[in-house]
Amino acid sequence: MPATTETRLEGVHCTITVDAPASSVVLVIIEGTDVGELGDAPFQAVEARLTSDRKVELFIDARRARGPSIDVSNEWAQWLARHRDALLHASMLTGNRLVGVTADFVRRFADLGDLMRIYDDPSVFDGALWDAVQNARDRRDA
């Protein structure tokens, strides 16, 4: 059986899955309402996939998220600001207007500018993720 790179964190209100589909690509999937019940476990799971030798492409799929609490949004913004040097970019798919507004707040509060891409079209986000995974695999094979 192949080794899995996935970490699944389940709470009463939300589930967060962190995966590394390629060596320099990290995918976070958020489902439900993140009210902070998972503590810093999501951050630790992402940090475990960061490397010192190359920047990663962080993809956050929040299409099934109902919106985080203000405190959780603030924690993500602070975490992204602290780890900006490890990121090639952070790309987030929003599933509703509230999550989109929250994503824009995080981008502004963390002063990420163009480093954070916000998507509202799942097919465009999925295409960008697929391209990132293929490019990472091609680099590994080269």
Secondary structure, 3 states (H helix, E strand, C coil): CCCCCCEEEECCCEEEEEEEEECCEEEEEEEECCCCCCCCHHHHHHHCCCCCCCCEEEEEEEEEECCCCHHHHHHHHHHHHHCHHHEEEEEEEECCHHHHHHHHHHHHHCCCHHHEEEECCHHHHHHHHHHHHHHHHHHHHC
